[in-house]
């Protein structure tokens, strides 16, 4: 695993990158839940499956979590940071087809930005259909 630090308007984000054996067939970019991190059990399982299928995997930590905060900012700021990170990774790794996803809040970000980021597919883990309460 290699950790990259990527500048965004909201501060630095991290991308923990794992490479498959051989040339990647695509990239799987995945984000964490609102109060969690990229080492959640389901994110690690998704990473392992994607690596086995030949995908380069980047587990992305949003800037607010890098900064030590537990509560996420408003959706537009999350989306803006995600788009900055995905664009930087696309530039770094070439034009691999990308699957974007996440856990809970990360899944919402990936879904909201799928068209703008050029994702070819999405993966939503622990996806809340209704807000808490």
N, C-alpha and C positions, 0 to 999 in steps of 0.2 A: 504494500500500500504506500502510495505517495500522497502527501498532503500539499495541495496548492492553495495559496492565498490569493483571492481575486478581489480587486477593488470594485466597490459599488458606491452609489450615491449615499447609501445608508451606512457605509463603513465596510470593512473587509468581511468577506464570506470565505468559507473553507470548502474545498472539494477534495474528499478522500477518494483517490483514484486507484482502482484495481484493474489490472490488465489480464485478459484471457491468455491461455497458451495459444500461440500463433497470432495471425493477423485478425483484428476484430472485424466482425460482420456488421456491427452497429455499436451505438452507445446507449446505455441505460442511465439516465440522470434521475436521481431520487432524492426527495427532501423529507425531513423529519416532521413530527407532530409539533403542536404549539409549545408544549413545555418539555418535550423530549429531545433526544439526540439521534444521531445517525447509527448508533449501535443498538437500536431496538431490535428485538428478536425477529420480527417480521421483515424488517429492512435487511437484516443480515441474511435471512433465508432467500429473499428476493435477489440480493447480490449474488449469492452462491448459485442460484438457478441461472441468472443471466450470464455469469462467468462460464458456467458449464455449457451454455448455448453459444458461446463465442463472443459475447458482448463485453466491451469496455464498460466499467461501472464507475460512476462518480456519485458518492453520497455527499449531498450538499448541506452544509450548515449555514443557515441564514445569519446575516450580520447581527441581529439582536441577540442570538444565542452566543455568537463569538464574543460579543460584548458583555456576556454574563447575565443578561436579562432573561426572565422566564416568560414574561407576557409578550406576545407578538404585537407589532404595530398594526395599523389598519391595513386591510387587504391591498390597496393600491401600492403601498410601500413594499409589502412582501413580493408582490408581482414584479415591481420594478427591479428589485434586487435579483429575483430569480431570472428575469430576462437578461440582466447584465451578466450573470454567471453563465447562463446557457450560451450566450453569444461568445463569451470569452473561451469557453470550452470548445465550441464549434470551430473557432479560429485556430485554437491550439491543436485539435485532433483531426482537422479536416472535415469534409462534408460527409461524415458517416450518418446513415439514417439513425434518428434518435427516438427512443421511447422515453417519455417523461412520466414520472410517477411520484408517489409519496404516501406517507402515513397521515391520516386525518387532515390537519391543516396543510401539510405538504401536498397531499392529494388534491385539495381544493386549489392551491396555487398552480399545480401542474395542469389541472383541467382548465382553469381560467385563462392560462397563457398558452395553451397548446397550439392554437392557430398562429399566434404572433411569433412563437418560438420555432415553428416548423416541425413540431413533433409528428411522427408518423403513427404513433399509438400512445396510449396512456395506461397506467396501472394505478389503481386506487386501493390502498390498504387501510383498514379501519376507518372507512369513509363515513363520516356522520351525515345522515340525510337530513337531520334536524338539529338546530343548535341545542346545547345543553339546557335542560329545564323545560 
